Amino acid sequence: MNKKPLVVNVLTSLDFGGVESQIQLIARNVNLSKFNHAFCAIGSGGSAQINLKNLGMQADTLGCNVKIPSISAVFALWRYFKKHKPQVVHLRGAEANFHGAIAARLAGVPVVIAEEIGIPNHSAKARRIFAWAYHYCDCIVAVAKAVKDSIIELGEATDDEIKVLYNPFSPKTFHLITPRIERLKLAYVGRLEPVKNPIAAIDAVNLLEQQGIEAELYMVGDGSLRTLLNQHIKELNLTDKVKLYGFQESPFDLIKDCNFYLLPSLSEGLSLAVCEAMSAGLPVIASKVGGTAEIITHGKTGWLIQEPTAKALAEMIQFANRYNDDELQSIAIKGRDEVLQRFGIENYLNQLDELYDGLLKAKCR
């Protein structure tokens, strides 16, 4: 029996986050792929590394400085690739793209793929750097059409060098909508970082309270803003209305009875959390940024706000809250069906296999 060719997936870290969730999903379904997958973080490990190893996967960390440029990261990756001899290196994220592209070419890896996981916001200098790094790659994967358009607009790559490949997600148990009684129950799941804009969700609750609408917010996630958010909640006298639960392995166990799911991000590539929420039957209200509009059809499978502000979010919550239970249930079912059809793991792995196969065959010509 022929041994499956090896793909090494390179990330910045192996702790928690959207990319880490995606690679764990790949690991749990690796039997569906024609390729073996290994995982390597340039920096540190954590929750994802532990979970991957529990699944019997190769999951390594190099402990290097990840800030671009890092000579130590390039040479550590070069040694790693020389040792494991992958047929394909799949780089996931900016730091991985830069350091991994150089290291993989120096190590003679046949196929090198860079993946842009979010909307790039690069300075003129960074644009030149990434255009140079992408020159060493056989393909650039964009996780949404909006991401592809941004890369082209920045002049970092051309249309024919980029392939849109939507991220897969792990479906959650579908629940019928929860009747709205007394307080509205709102949910936020994500990193507590500025780009995710969690403070807008808190401020939206405050604005709803001023309008006489009782609401409570369940916030699941961790990050650099946690201390600031705690202080902000106290200042607004919302300690009984806003609960910060920190990182949870199964966040949807906490929020399954919520009425609406909020994503007030300033920027997004393709939000796996939105897909998970929709699969669980939670009506979603999200910023119209990045690839989110490629997931949600406004008014049919959820709602989009034009500006990621607390005011816009509060107004849209009030608007969506006017729908009756049957209308909300219809939106929830349409949303679930949409994400299950478009963003399933089997479809994703089939597309990955086709991409890897095509690039490897092109090298043999």
LOTI-208533 format. One record per residue: x, y, z of N, C-alpha, C in turn; residue in one letter. Coordinates in steps of 0.2 Angstrom, whole numbers, padded with zeros to 4 digits, always signed. Example, Ala and Ser with C-alpha at 12.3 -4.5 7.8 and 13.67 -1.06 7.14 Angstrom:
% residues 2
+0066-0028+0039+0062-0022+0039+0066-0016+0039A/+0064-0011+0035+0068-0005+0036+0064+0000+0039S/
This chain:
% residues 365
+0004-0006+0000+0000+0000+0000+0004+0006+0000M/+0003+0011-0005+0007+0017-0005+0006+0021+0001N/+0011+0024+0003+0011+0029+0009+0008+0036+0006K/+0004+0039+0010+0001+0045+0008+0006+0051+0008K/+0007+0055+0003+0011+0061+0003+0010+0065+0009P/+0015+0068+0012+0015+0072+0018+0014+0080+0016L/+0009+0083+0020+0008+0090+0020+0010+0093+0027V/+0014+0098+0027+0015+0101+0033+0012+0108+0034V/+0007+0108+0038+0004+0115+0039+0007+0119+0044N/+0009+0125+0042+0013+0129+0047+0009+0135+0049V/+0009+0136+0056+0005+0141+0059+0010+0146+0063L/+0007+0151+0066+0011+0155+0070+0011+0152+0077T/+0005+0150+0080+0005+0146+0086+0000+0140+0086S/+0000+0136+0091-0004+0131+0091-0008+0131+0098L/-0011+0137+0099-0015+0138+0105-0022+0138+0104D/-0026+0144+0103-0033+0144+0102-0034+0150+0097F/-0039+0149+0093-0041+0154+0088-0044+0151+0082G/-0046+0155+0077-0049+0152+0071-0045+0147+0067G/-0039+0149+0066-0035+0145+0062-0033+0138+0066V/-0032+0139+0072-0031+0133+0076-0038+0128+0076E/-0044+0131+0076-0050+0127+0076-0050+0123+0069S/-0048+0127+0064-0048+0124+0057-0044+0118+0057Q/-0037+0119+0059-0033+0113+0058-0035+0107+0063I/-0038+0108+0068-0040+0103+0072-0046+0099+0069Q/-0050+0103+0065-0055+0100+0061-0052+0096+0055L/-0047+0098+0052-0044+0094+0047-0041+0088+0050I/-0038+0088+0056-0035+0082+0060-0040+0077+0061A/-0046+0079+0063-0051+0075+0065-0054+0071+0059R/-0053+0074+0053-0056+0071+0047-0051+0069+0042N/-0045+0068+0044-0039+0067+0040-0040+0061+0036V/-0044+0056+0038-0045+0050+0034-0049+0051+0028N/-0052+0057+0027-0055+0059+0021-0050+0062+0015L/-0044+0063+0017-0039+0066+0013-0035+0061+0010S/-0032+0062+0004-0027+0058+0001-0020+0059+0003K/-0020+0064+0008-0013+0066+0010-0013+0065+0018F/-0007+0064+0021-0006+0065+0028-0004+0072+0030N/-0007+0074+0035-0006+0081+0038-0002+0081+0044H/+0003+0085+0044+0007+0087+0051+0006+0094+0052A/+0007+0096+0058+0006+0103+0060+0012+0106+0064F/+0014+0112+0062+0020+0115+0065+0019+0122+0067C/+0020+0124+0073+0020+0131+0075+0027+0134+0075A/+0027+0140+0072+0034+0144+0073+0035+0146+0080I/+0030+0148+0083+0031+0150+0090+0029+0145+0095G/+0024+0146+0099+0022+0142+0105+0016+0137+0104S/+0015+0133+0109+0010+0128+0108+0004+0130+0113G/+0000+0125+0115-0005+0127+0120-0011+0122+0118G/-0017+0124+0119-0023+0120+0118-0023+0116+0112S/-0022+0119+0106-0023+0116+0100-0018+0110+0099A/-0011+0111+0101-0006+0106+0101-0008+0100+0105Q/-0011+0102+0111-0013+0096+0116-0018+0092+0112I/-0023+0095+0109-0029+0092+0106-0026+0088+0100N/-0022+0091+0096-0019+0087+0090-0015+0081+0092L/-0011+0081+0097-0008+0076+0100-0012+0070+0102K/-0018+0072+0106-0022+0067+0108-0026+0064+0102N/-0026+0067+0096-0029+0064+0090-0024+0060+0087L/-0018+0059+0090-0012+0055+0087-0009+0059+0081G/-0009+0065+0080-0006+0069+0075+0001+0072+0077M/+0005+0073+0072+0011+0076+0073+0010+0083+0074Q/+0012+0086+0080+0011+0093+0081+0017+0096+0085A/+0021+0100+0081+0027+0102+0084+0027+0110+0085D/+0031+0112+0090+0032+0119+0090+0040+0121+0090T/+0041+0126+0087+0048+0128+0086+0051+0133+0091L/+0046+0137+0095+0048+0141+0100+0052+0147+0098G/+0051+0149+0091+0055+0155+0088+0051+0162+0089C/+0055+0167+0088+0052+0174+0088+0048+0174+0081N/+0042+0176+0081+0038+0176+0075+0037+0182+0071V/+0040+0187+0074+0040+0194+0071+0044+0194+0065K/+0041+0197+0060+0044+0198+0053+0049+0203+0053I/+0055+0202+0051+0058+0196+0049+0062+0193+0055P/+0062+0186+0055+0065+0182+0060+0070+0177+0057S/+0076+0178+0057+0081+0173+0054+0080+0166+0058I/+0079+0167+0065+0079+0160+0068+0073+0156+0066S/+0067+0160+0064+0061+0156+0062+0063+0153+0055A/+0066+0156+0051+0068+0154+0044+0072+0147+0045V/+0077+0148+0049+0082+0142+0049+0079+0136+0053F/+0075+0138+0058+0071+0132+0061+0066+0129+0057A/+0063+0132+0053+0058+0129+0048+0062+0125+0043L/+0067+0128+0040+0072+0125+0035+0074+0118+0038W/+0076+0118+0044+0078+0111+0047+0073+0107+0048R/+0067+0109+0049+0061+0105+0050+0059+0102+0044Y/+0059+0106+0038+0057+0103+0032+0062+0098+0029F/+0068+0100+0030+0074+0095+0028+0073+0088+0032K/+0071+0088+0038+0070+0082+0042+0064+0078+0040K/+0058+0082+0039+0052+0078+0037+0051+0077+0030H/+0054+0081+0026+0053+0080+0018+0046+0080+0016K/+0042+0085+0017+0035+0085+0015+0035+0087+0007P/+0030+0084+0004+0028+0085-0003+0025+0092-0004Q/+0021+0094+0001+0018+0101+0001+0019+0104+0008V/+0020+0111+0008+0020+0115+0014+0014+0120+0013V/+0010+0120+0018+0004+0124+0017+0005+0129+0023H/+0006+0135+0021+0007+0141+0026+0001+0144+0028L/-0001+0145+0034-0007+0148+0036-0006+0154+0040R/-0007+0160+0037-0006+0167+0041+0000+0170+0039G/+0001+0177+0041+0006+0181+0038+0013+0179+0040A/+0014+0178+0046+0021+0176+0049+0023+0169+0046E/+0018+0165+0045+0020+0158+0042+0021+0159+0035A/+0017+0163+0031+0018+0165+0024+0025+0167+0023N/+0027+0172+0027+0034+0175+0025+0040+0170+0027F/+0040+0168+0033+0046+0164+0035+0046+0157+0031H/+0039+0154+0031+0039+0148+0028+0040+0147+0021G/+0039+0153+0017+0040+0153+0010+0047+0152+0008A/+0051+0156+0012+0059+0156+0011+0061+0150+0013I/+0060+0147+0019+0062+0141+0022+0061+0135+0017A/+0055+0135+0015+0052+0129+0011+0056+0129+0004A/+0057+0135+0001+0061+0135-0005+0069+0133-0004R/+0071+0135+0002+0078+0133+0003+0079+0126+0004L/+0074+0123+0007+0074+0116+0009+0072+0111+0003A/+0070+0114-0003+0068+0111-0009+0061+0107-0009G/+0056+0110-0005+0050+0107-0004+0046+0108-0011V/+0043+0103-0014+0041+0103-0021+0035+0108-0022P/+0030+0109-0017+0025+0113-0018+0024+0117-0011V/+0023+0124-0012+0023+0129-0007+0017+0133-0008V/+0012+0133-0003+0006+0136-0003+0006+0141+0003I/+0004+0148+0001+0003+0153+0006-0005+0154+0007A/-0007+0155+0013-0014+0156+0014-0015+0163+0018E/-0019+0167+0015-0020+0173+0018-0027+0172+0022E/-0027+0173+0029-0032+0171+0033-0037+0177+0035I/-0035+0183+0033-0039+0189+0035-0038+0194+0029G/-0041+0200+0030-0041+0205+0026-0034+0209+0027I/-0029+0209+0022-0023+0212+0024-0023+0219+0024P/-0020+0222+0029-0019+0229+0030-0012+0231+0031N/-0009+0231+0025-0001+0232+0024+0001+0239+0022H/+0006+0241+0025+0010+0247+0023+0013+0246+0016S/+0015+0251+0013+0019+0251+0007+0025+0246+0007A/+0028+0246+0013+0034+0242+0014+0032+0235+0014K/+0027+0234+0018+0024+0227+0019+0021+0224+0013A/+0018+0228+0009+0016+0225+0002+0022+0223-0002R/+0027+0226-0002+0033+0224-0006+0036+0218-0003R/+0036+0217+0004+0039+0211+0007+0034+0205+0005I/+0028+0206+0006+0023+0200+0004+0023+0198-0003F/+0023+0203-0007+0024+0202-0015+0030+0198-0016A/+0036+0200-0013+0042+0196-0014+0041+0189-0011W/+0038+0188-0005+0037+0181-0002+0033+0177-0006A/+0027+0180-0009+0022+0176-0013+0025+0174-0019Y/+0031+0177-0021+0034+0175-0028+0037+0168-0027H/+0039+0166-0021+0041+0159-0020+0036+0154-0019Y/+0030+0156-0019+0024+0151-0018+0021+0149-0025C/+0019+0143-0025+0016+0140-0031+0008+0142-0031D/+0005+0144-0025-0002+0146-0025-0003+0150-0019C/-0007+0155-0019-0010+0159-0013-0017+0157-0013I/-0019+0155-0007-0026+0153-0005-0028+0159-0001V/-0034+0162-0003-0038+0167+0000-0044+0163+0003A/-0046+0165+0010-0051+0161+0013-0058+0164+0011V/-0058+0170+0007-0064+0173+0005-0063+0177-0001A/-0068+0178-0006-0067+0182-0011-0065+0189-0009K/-0067+0192-0004-0065+0198-0001-0058+0199+0000A/-0055+0193+0003-0048+0193+0004-0044+0193-0002V/-0046+0189-0007-0043+0189-0014-0043+0196-0017K/-0048+0199-0017-0049+0206-0020-0044+0211-0016D/-0043+0210-0010-0039+0214-0006-0031+0213-0008S/-0030+0207-0008-0023+0205-0010-0021+0208-0017I/-0026+0207-0022-0025+0210-0029-0024+0218-0028I/-0029+0221-0024-0029+0228-0024-0022+0231-0021E/-0019+0227-0016-0013+0229-0013-0007+0228-0018L/-0008+0224-0024-0003+0223-0028+0002+0217-0026G/+0000+0213-0021+0004+0208-0019+0004+0202-0023E/-0001+0201-0027-0002+0195-0031-0007+0196-0037A/-0007+0192-0042-0012+0193-0047-0018+0188-0047T/-0023+0189-0050-0029+0185-0050-0028+0178-0051D/-0023+0176-0056-0022+0169-0058-0018+0166-0053D/-0015+0170-0048-0010+0167-0043-0014+0165-0037E/-0020+0167-0036-0024+0166-0030-0030+0162-0031I/-0031+0157-0027-0037+0153-0027-0041+0154-0020K/-0048+0155-0021-0052+0156-0016-0054+0149-0013V/-0053+0148-0007-0055+0141-0004-0058+0143+0003L/-0064+0142+0004-0068+0144+0010-0066+0139+0015Y/-0065+0142+0021-0063+0138+0027-0069+0133+0029N/-0067+0127+0031-0072+0123+0034-0074+0125+0041P/-0079+0122+0044-0081+0123+0051-0084+0117+0054F/-0084+0116+0060-0087+0111+0064-0094+0112+0066S/-0099+0109+0062-0106+0110+0064-0108+0109+0071P/-0112+0113+0074-0114+0112+0081-0121+0109+0081K/-0123+0107+0086-0130+0104+0087-0135+0109+0086T/-0140+0108+0082-0145+0113+0080-0151+0113+0085F/-0152+0119+0088-0157+0120+0093-0163+0125+0090H/-0169+0123+0091-0174+0128+0090-0173+0134+0094L/-0176+0140+0091-0175+0146+0094-0178+0147+0101I/-0175+0150+0105-0177+0151+0112-0182+0157+0112T/-0188+0156+0115-0193+0161+0115-0190+0167+0119P/-0192+0173+0117-0189+0179+0121-0193+0181+0127R/-0191+0180+0133-0194+0182+0139-0190+0187+0143I/-0193+0192+0146-0189+0196+0150-0183+0199+0147E/-0177+0197+0148-0172+0200+0145-0170+0196+0138R/-0168+0200+0133-0165+0197+0127-0158+0194+0129L/-0157+0188+0126-0150+0185+0128-0146+0185+0121K/-0140+0188+0122-0136+0190+0117-0129+0186+0118L/-0126+0184+0112-0120+0180+0113-0114+0183+0109A/-0108+0182+0111-0102+0184+0108-0097+0179+0109Y/-0094+0176+0104-0089+0171+0104-0083+0173+0100V/-0077+0174+0103-0071+0176+0099-0066+0179+0104G/-0060+0180+0100-0054+0183+0104-0056+0190+0106R/-0054+0191+0112-0055+0198+0115-0049+0203+0113L/-0049+0204+0107-0044+0208+0103-0047+0214+0100E/-0043+0220+0099-0046+0226+0096-0050+0224+0089P/-0047+0220+0085-0050+0219+0078-0056+0216+0079V/-0058+0212+0084-0064+0209+0085-0069+0213+0088K/-0067+0219+0090-0072+0224+0093-0077+0222+0098N/-0075+0218+0103-0080+0216+0108-0083+0221+0112P/-0079+0227+0113-0082+0233+0117-0089+0235+0113I/-0089+0235+0107-0096+0237+0104-0102+0233+0106A/-0100+0226+0107-0106+0222+0110-0108+0224+0117A/-0103+0226+0121-0105+0228+0128-0108+0235+0127I/-0106+0240+0123-0109+0246+0123-0116+0246+0120D/-0117+0241+0115-0124+0240+0112-0129+0238+0118A/-0127+0234+0122-0131+0232+0128-0133+0238+0132V/-0128+0242+0133-0129+0249+0137-0134+0253+0133N/-0133+0253+0127-0138+0257+0123-0145+0254+0123L/-0146+0248+0123-0152+0245+0123-0156+0246+0130L/-0151+0246+0135-0154+0247+0142-0157+0254+0142E/-0153+0259+0139-0156+0266+0139-0162+0267+0135Q/-0164+0262+0130-0170+0262+0126-0175+0258+0130Q/-0174+0256+0136-0179+0252+0140-0179+0245+0138G/-0174+0242+0134-0174+0235+0132-0169+0231+0136I/-0172+0227+0140-0168+0223+0145-0164+0217+0141E/-0157+0217+0142-0153+0212+0138-0147+0210+0142A/-0145+0204+0141-0139+0201+0144-0135+0198+0139E/-0128+0199+0140-0123+0197+0135-0118+0192+0138L/-0118+0186+0134-0113+0181+0136-0107+0181+0132Y/-0101+0183+0134-0095+0183+0131-0091+0178+0132M/-0089+0174+0127-0085+0168+0128-0078+0169+0124V/-0072+0169+0127-0066+0170+0123-0061+0174+0128G/-0055+0174+0126-0050+0178+0130-0045+0182+0125D/-0041+0186+0128-0037+0190+0124-0034+0196+0128G/-0031+0200+0125-0027+0206+0128-0032+0211+0131S/-0039+0211+0128-0043+0217+0131-0047+0214+0137L/-0046+0208+0139-0051+0206+0145-0051+0210+0151R/-0045+0213+0153-0045+0217+0159-0048+0224+0158T/-0047+0227+0152-0050+0233+0150-0058+0232+0150L/-0060+0226+0147-0067+0225+0146-0071+0224+0153L/-0067+0221+0157-0070+0220+0164-0071+0227+0167N/-0066+0231+0167-0067+0238+0170-0072+0242+0166Q/-0073+0241+0160-0078+0245+0156-0085+0243+0158H/-0086+0236+0159-0092+0233+0162-0094+0236+0168I/-0089+0237+0173-0090+0240+0179-0092+0247+0179K/-0089+0251+0175-0090+0258+0174-0097+0259+0171E/-0100+0255+0167-0106+0255+0164-0112+0252+0169L/-0109+0249+0175-0114+0246+0179-0118+0241+0176N/-0114+0236+0172-0117+0231+0169-0115+0224+0171L/-0112+0224+0177-0110+0217+0180-0115+0212+0180T/-0121+0214+0181-0126+0208+0181-0129+0207+0174D/-0127+0211+0169-0130+0210+0162-0125+0207+0157K/-0118+0208+0159-0113+0206+0154-0108+0201+0158V/-0108+0195+0155-0104+0190+0158-0098+0188+0154K/-0092+0188+0157-0086+0186+0153-0084+0179+0155L/-0084+0174+0151-0083+0167+0153-0076+0165+0151Y/-0072+0169+0148-0065+0167+0146-0066+0161+0141G/-0060+0158+0139-0059+0153+0134-0063+0147+0137F/-0067+0144+0132-0071+0138+0134-0070+0133+0128Q/-0068+0127+0129-0068+0122+0124-0074+0121+0120E/-0080+0121+0124-0086+0120+0120-0091+0126+0122S/-0089+0132+0118-0093+0138+0120-0100+0138+0118P/-0102+0134+0113-0109+0134+0112-0114+0130+0117F/-0111+0127+0122-0114+0124+0127-0117+0130+0132D/-0113+0135+0132-0115+0141+0136-0120+0146+0132L/-0120+0146+0126-0124+0151+0122-0130+0148+0118I/-0131+0142+0119-0136+0138+0114-0143+0141+0115K/-0145+0144+0121-0151+0147+0123-0152+0154+0121D/-0147+0157+0118-0147+0164+0117-0151+0166+0111C/-0154+0172+0110-0158+0174+0105-0155+0176+0099N/-0149+0180+0100-0145+0182+0094-0138+0182+0095F/-0134+0180+0090-0127+0180+0090-0124+0186+0087Y/-0119+0189+0090-0116+0196+0088-0109+0195+0086L/-0107+0198+0080-0100+0198+0077-0099+0205+0075L/-0097+0210+0080-0095+0217+0078-0088+0218+0075P/-0085+0213+0072-0078+0214+0070-0077+0220+0066S/-0071+0223+0066-0068+0228+0062-0066+0225+0055L/-0063+0219+0056-0061+0216+0050-0061+0208+0051S/-0063+0205+0045-0064+0197+0046-0062+0194+0039E/-0058+0188+0039-0057+0185+0033-0064+0181+0032G/-0064+0175+0035-0071+0171+0034-0072+0168+0041L/-0077+0171+0045-0078+0169+0052-0081+0162+0053S/-0077+0158+0055-0079+0151+0057-0084+0151+0063L/-0083+0156+0067-0088+0157+0073-0095+0158+0070A/-0096+0162+0065-0102+0164+0062-0105+0158+0059V/-0101+0154+0056-0104+0147+0053-0106+0143+0058C/-0102+0142+0064-0104+0138+0069-0111+0140+0072E/-0111+0147+0073-0118+0149+0076-0124+0148+0072A/-0123+0149+0065-0128+0148+0061-0130+0140+0061M/-0125+0136+0061-0127+0129+0061-0131+0127+0068S/-0129+0131+0073-0133+0129+0079-0140+0132+0080A/-0142+0136+0075-0148+0139+0075-0149+0146+0078G/-0143+0149+0079-0143+0156+0082-0143+0161+0076L/-0148+0165+0076-0149+0171+0071-0143+0175+0073P/-0139+0177+0067-0133+0181+0068-0134+0188+0065V/-0131+0193+0069-0130+0200+0067-0123+0201+0067I/-0120+0203+0061-0113+0204+0060-0111+0210+0056A/-0105+0212+0057-0103+0218+0053-0102+0216+0046S/-0103+0220+0041-0102+0219+0034-0095+0220+0032K/-0091+0216+0035-0083+0217+0033-0081+0210+0031V/-0076+0211+0026-0072+0205+0024-0077+0200+0021G/-0076+0193+0023-0080+0188+0020-0087+0187+0023G/-0088+0191+0028-0095+0190+0031-0101+0190+0027T/-0101+0195+0022-0106+0195+0017-0106+0190+0012A/-0101+0185+0012-0101+0179+0008-0104+0174+0012E/-0105+0174+0018-0109+0169+0022-0116+0171+0023I/-0118+0177+0025-0124+0179+0027-0128+0183+0021I/-0134+0181+0020-0138+0185+0015-0143+0190+0020T/-0142+0196+0019-0145+0201+0024-0153+0200+0023H/-0156+0199+0029-0163+0198+0030-0166+0191+0028G/-0161+0187+0026-0163+0180+0024-0160+0175+0028K/-0154+0175+0029-0150+0170+0033-0147+0174+0040T/-0148+0180+0040-0145+0184+0046-0146+0191+0044G/-0142+0196+0048-0142+0203+0047-0135+0206+0047W/-0134+0210+0042-0127+0214+0042-0128+0221+0044L/-0123+0223+0048-0123+0231+0049-0117+0234+0045I/-0119+0240+0042-0114+0243+0038-0108+0245+0041Q/-0109+0248+0047-0103+0250+0051-0103+0247+0058E/-0097+0245+0060-0096+0241+0066-0096+0245+0072P/-0101+0248+0073-0102+0253+0079-0107+0250+0084T/-0107+0252+0090-0112+0250+0095-0119+0252+0093A/-0119+0258+0091-0126+0261+0089-0129+0257+0083K/-0125+0256+0078-0128+0252+0072-0130+0245+0075A/-0126+0242+0079-0127+0235+0082-0133+0235+0086L/-0134+0240+0090-0140+0241+0095-0146+0242+0090A/-0146+0246+0085-0152+0247+0081-0154+0241+0077E/-0149+0237+0075-0150+0231+0071-0153+0225+0076M/-0151+0225+0082-0154+0221+0087-0161+0222+0088I/-0163+0229+0089-0170+0231+0089-0174+0229+0083Q/-0171+0230+0077-0174+0228+0071-0176+0221+0071F/-0171+0216+0072-0171+0209+0071-0176+0207+0077A/-0176+0210+0082-0181+0208+0088-0188+0209+0086N/-0190+0213+0081-0197+0214+0079-0199+0208+0075R/-0195+0203+0073-0197+0197+0070-0201+0193+0075Y/-0206+0190+0073-0209+0185+0077-0205+0178+0077N/-0207+0174+0082-0203+0168+0083-0203+0163+0077D/-0209+0163+0073-0209+0159+0067-0204+0162+0062D/-0204+0168+0061-0199+0172+0056-0192+0170+0058E/-0191+0171+0064-0184+0170+0067-0182+0162+0065L/-0186+0158+0067-0185+0151+0066-0183+0149+0058Q/-0187+0153+0054-0186+0152+0047-0179+0154+0045S/-0177+0160+0047-0170+0163+0046-0165+0158+0049I/-0166+0155+0055-0161+0151+0058-0160+0144+0053A/-0166+0142+0051-0166+0135+0047-0162+0137+0040I/-0164+0142+0037-0160+0144+0031-0153+0145+0032K/-0151+0148+0037-0144+0150+0039-0140+0143+0040G/-0143+0139+0044-0140+0132+0045-0139+0128+0038R/-0144+0128+0034-0144+0124+0028-0139+0127+0023D/-0138+0134+0023-0133+0137+0019-0126+0135+0021E/-0124+0136+0027-0117+0135+0029-0116+0127+0029V/-0120+0123+0030-0119+0116+0030-0117+0114+0023L/-0121+0117+0018-0120+0115+0011-0113+0118+0008Q/-0111+0124+0010-0106+0127+0007-0099+0126+0011R/-0099+0125+0017-0093+0125+0021-0092+0119+0025F/-0094+0113+0022-0093+0107+0026-0085+0105+0025G/-0083+0101+0029-0076+0098+0029-0075+0094+0024I/-0079+0089+0022-0078+0085+0016-0077+0088+0010E/-0081+0093+0008-0080+0097+0002-0073+0101+0002N/-0072+0104+0008-0065+0107+0009-0059+0103+0008Y/-0059+0097+0011-0054+0092+0010-0053+0090+0003L/-0059+0089-0001-0059+0087-0008-0055+0093-0012N/-0057+0099-0011-0054+0104-0014-0047+0105-0013Q/-0045+0104-0006-0038+0104-0005-0034+0099-0009L/-0037+0093-0009-0033+0087-0012-0032+0089-0019D/-0038+0092-0023-0037+0093-0030-0032+0099-0031E/-0031+0103-0026-0026+0109-0027-0019+0106-0026L/-0018+0102-0021-0012+0099-0020-0010+0094-0026Y/-0014+0090-0028-0013+0085-0033-0011+0089-0040D/-0015+0094-0041-0014+0098-0047-0007+0102-0047G/-0005+0104-0042+0002+0108-0041+0007+0103-0041L/+0006+0097-0038+0012+0092-0038+0013+0089-0045L/+0007+0088-0049+0008+0085-0056+0011+0091-0060K/+0009+0097-0059+0012+0102-0063+0020+0102-0062A/+0022+0101-0056+0029+0100-0055+0033+0095-0059K/+0029+0090-0060+0032+0084-0063+0032+0084-0071C/+0029+0089-0074+0029+0090-0081+0036+0092-0084R/
